[in-house]
C-alpha cells in the first residue's frame, strides 16, 4: 500500500473554499440588511460593511482558527495517543492449523 503524505492543515487550495464563504457571506449580509433596513440610499455601503464583517469573522473562524487549534492539539497530544496505543498488548489471535506433511 502506498504511503500517503500527511499535509499540514494550512497547505490546501483555498480559492474554492474562500469563494463559497464569500458567496454565503454576501447572501447573508444582503438578507440581513434587506430585512432590517430595506432598500435605503446607502444600501451598497452598508452591504459592503456587513459583507466584510461577516466574511472576516466566518472565514477567519473556519479557515484559520479551527485548523490551527486542530493542528496544535494533534501536535501536542497526538503523540501520546500513538504511544499509548503502541503500549497496549496485542490480542491473542488463533493460529491456523499446520498443514499435514506427507513424510510418514
N, C-alpha and C positions, 0 to 999 in steps of 0.2 A: 504494500500500500504506500502510495506516495505521501511524503510528509508535507503537510500544509504549513506555510509560513504564517505565523501569527503576526497580524498587523497592529500597530498602535491605533487606539480609537480615533485619534485625530488625523490619521492617514487614510482618507477616503475622498471620493468625489463629492463635493458639497454643492455643486451647481444645481443639480436637480432638486435636492432637498431644500436649498435656500429659495428656489423659485416656488416650490409648493408652499413653503412657510410664508413667502411674500404674498402669494395669492390669497391664502387663508387670512392673513393679517389685513389685507386690503378689503376683503369682503366683510370681515368682522368690524373693521373701523367704519365702513360705509353703512352697514346695518345699524350700528350703534349711533352714529351721528344722525342718520335719517330718522331713526325712531325718537331720539332725544330732541333734536333741534329742527328737523325738517330741512327743506332747501332754503338756506339763508344766503345772503350776499357773500359771506366769507366761507362758504362751504368747502372750497378747494383748499384753502389754508388750514382749516380745521381738519379736513380729511388727511392732509399731509402730516400734520402733527400727531393725529391719532394713529395713523398707519405706522409712523416711525416709532412711537411709544410701544405699540402692541408688537411690532416686528422685533424690536430690540429685546423686549422682555421675553417674548416667546422663543425666538431663535437663540438668544443667549442661554436660556434655560435648557432647551432641547439639544443644542449642538455644542455647548461649551461646559456648562456646569454638570449635567448628568454624565457625559462621558468622562469628564475629569474626575468626578467622585468615584465612578466605577474603576477607573484606572488606578487611583490612589488605593482603594480598598483591595484590588487584586494584587497590587504591588506589595503592600504591607501584610496582608492577611492571606493571600493566595498560597504562599509558600508553606505556611503552617498546615493548611488543609492537605496539601500534597504529601507532606512528610507524615501527617497523621494517617493518611490512607495507606502509605507505604509500610508503616509500622504495624498495621493491622494484620493479624495472622491470616494466612490463606486457608480456605476451607479444604477439607479432605475430599477429594473427588474420587469416585470409584474408578479403578483402572480396568481397562478392557482385559478379558482373559487372554492368556497367551495362546497362540496358535499351536495345535499339536504338531509334534515333529514325527517324521516317518522313519526314524532311526531306531527301530526296535530289534 
